[in-house]
Amino acid sequence: MKQVVILFIIFLLPVCLKSQELKSLIAESVQLEKSGLYENALLKYEEILKLYPNNEIAFCKSSELNATIGDFSESTVLRKKYFEKAYSVAKKCILLYPNSAEANYVFGMSMAKLTEVVSVKEKMNFINEIKKYAEKAISINENHKMSLYLLGKWHLEICNLNFTEKAAVNIFFGGLPNASLNVAIANFEKIKNLDPSYIANYVELAKSYYSNHKILYAVEILKSAIKVPIKSANDSIYKIQALKLLNQYNKIK
């Protein structure tokens, strides 16, 4: 019996150590991201993927961080490079985890990012796919905050397409996809209840109310956004956006 226990410990110990190593690496990555060291956090997740090639968390976070770094890049070439990498990593993840809310969200998000740096024609190829993956993520987890945000932005942006983009959509799809400002508002309001600290959501909610001709609602939302404590570099950016929009909307109301 004693020998069996010893053998069990011998075989189990490496597994436990490996599990502990993974938790430690992920914890380091999370801390780096919280500190705004996005490139360092990305390198850490890429290190995890070398050691654990099928790790879902590392795949999803690598895609998100590539998108975040792309957002902060002033060079169009660099933005496109990071957004393409975000898409490439997310594509690998969705193949491994097709029924994961996070994997579906990240794949949809990465396509949304690509629409910022591609031609109108290429952008049209992603429109329905973004909605499809956001909706699938929500069907898996109805309270998945970032998928609700992605879908809300999809509805808002489709409703606010410019003339050239609307013409392109008509050519590609024979008409505009069904989109609604009310759906966008409902999604953003739900997120506000789920996570009142998410400043980016206040900005998109205010834009949605403004587009829906409810300027007073938009102003109140922006006033709330300004009061939310800053927790990340992204929060600072969105708080500045909220202040600019508040000044703009105050002049109109």
Secondary structure, 3 states (H helix, E strand, C coil): CHHHHHHHHHHHHHHHHHHHHHHHHHHHHHHHHHCCCHHHHHHHHHHHHHHCCCCHHHHHHHHHHHHHHHHHCCCHHHHHHHHHHHHHHHHHHHHHCCCCHHHHHHHHHHHHHHCCCCCHHHHHHHHHHHHHHHHHHHHHCCCCHHHHHHHHHHHHHHHCCCHHHHHHHHHHHCCCCCCCHHHHHHHHHHHHHHCCCCHHHHHHHHHHHHHCCCHHHHHHHHHHHHHCCCCCHHHHHHHHHHHHHHHHHHHHC
